[in-house]
Amino acid sequence: MYSNKKNTERFEVDTEDKDGQIYKVGIDFKFEIDLNDIYSQSEKYFSVKQFFEIMIKNTNRELNMIEIGRNSKFYDMMEDQRSQVEQTNVSVIQGFLTSVDLYQKGLFLQIDFVSRCL
């Protein structure tokens, strides 16, 4: 769970499912991420990378982008964004593929534009 405010105390929430069963969920502070010293703590490197990849995926989904394939390619499936090939039933949709990595100078976000024929 991400928060822009540091809270080292345990956070608990009670929730109830549709059958009336009550669950208690507890969230504990584990560590703080500082991109300036992430390279000296290799065990946190993959957690940070995964965190940014999940944030990008969630943002794409909120923008109603559709994920197609194993490599997390997101496409805009809106009718007004499609290009139709004349005199055929083929349409081309635009999208992009993202990759996040950490380098010595900081965070690197690579965005490749992709197309798909339908």
C-alpha positions in Angstrom: 0.0 0.0 0.0 1.3 3.4 -0.9 0.9 6.6 1.1 2.6 10.0 0.7 2.4 10.4 4.5 4.6 8.4 6.8 2.7 6.5 9.5 4.6 3.9 11.5 1.5 2.9 13.6 -0.6 -0.1 12.8 -3.7 0.7 10.7 -6.8 -1.5 11.1 -10.0 -1.6 9.1 -13.1 -3.7 9.8 -15.1 -4.8 6.7 -18.2 -7.0 6.2 -18.8 -9.3 3.3 -22.2 -10.0 1.7 -23.0 -12.8 4.1 -22.4 -10.7 7.2 -19.0 -12.1 8.1 -16.8 -9.4 9.6 -13.1 -9.3 8.8 -10.4 -7.2 10.4 -7.6 -6.1 8.1 -4.3 -4.7 9.6 -1.7 -2.8 7.7 1.8 -2.4 9.2 4.6 0.0 8.1 7.4 -2.1 6.6 9.9 0.3 4.9 10.3 3.7 3.3 11.5 4.0 -0.2 14.2 6.6 -1.0 15.2 6.5 -4.6 18.6 8.1 -3.8 19.8 5.1 -1.8 17.9 2.3 -3.5 21.1 1.0 -5.2 22.8 0.2 -1.9 19.8 -1.9 -0.8 19.3 -4.4 -3.6 16.6 -6.3 -1.8 14.3 -3.3 -2.2 15.1 -2.8 -5.8 12.6 -5.3 -7.1 9.9 -4.0 -4.7 10.4 -0.5 -6.0 10.3 -1.6 -9.6 7.2 -3.7 -9.1 5.5 -0.8 -7.2 6.0 1.6 -10.2 4.9 -1.1 -12.7 1.6 -1.7 -10.7 1.0 2.1 -10.5 1.3 2.5 -14.2 -1.0 -0.5 -14.9 -3.6 0.8 -12.5 -3.5 4.3 -14.1 -3.9 2.7 -17.6 -6.9 0.8 -16.4 -8.5 3.9 -14.9 -8.0 5.6 -18.3 -10.1 2.7 -19.8 -7.1 1.3 -21.7 -7.4 -2.4 -22.5 -4.5 -4.7 -21.7 -3.7 -7.3 -24.5 -0.9 -9.8 -24.3 1.6 -10.9 -21.7 3.9 -7.9 -22.1 1.3 -5.4 -20.7 0.5 -3.6 -23.9 -2.3 -1.2 -23.4 -4.6 -0.2 -26.2 -7.3 2.5 -26.6 -10.3 0.6 -27.9 -12.6 3.6 -28.3 -14.3 3.6 -31.8 -13.2 7.2 -32.5 -9.6 6.3 -31.9 -9.5 3.4 -34.4 -8.2 3.7 -37.9 -10.1 1.8 -40.5 -8.3 0.3 -43.6 -10.3 1.4 -46.6 -12.4 -1.3 -48.4 -11.6 -3.9 -45.7 -13.0 -5.0 -42.3 -9.5 -4.3 -40.8 -9.1 -1.6 -38.2 -5.9 -0.5 -36.4 -5.8 0.4 -32.8 -3.1 2.4 -31.1 -1.5 1.7 -27.8 1.7 1.6 -25.9 4.1 -0.7 -23.9 5.8 0.6 -20.8 8.9 -0.5 -19.0 10.3 0.8 -15.7 13.8 0.4 -14.5 16.1 2.1 -12.0 19.5 3.4 -13.1 22.3 5.3 -11.4 20.8 8.6 -12.3 17.3 7.6 -11.1 14.1 6.2 -12.4 13.8 5.4 -16.2 10.4 5.0 -17.8 10.4 3.7 -21.4 7.3 4.1 -23.5 7.0 2.3 -26.8 4.1 3.0 -29.1 2.5 0.0 -30.6 -0.3 -0.8 -33.1 -2.6 -3.8 -33.5 -4.7 -4.9 -36.5 -8.2 -6.2 -35.7 
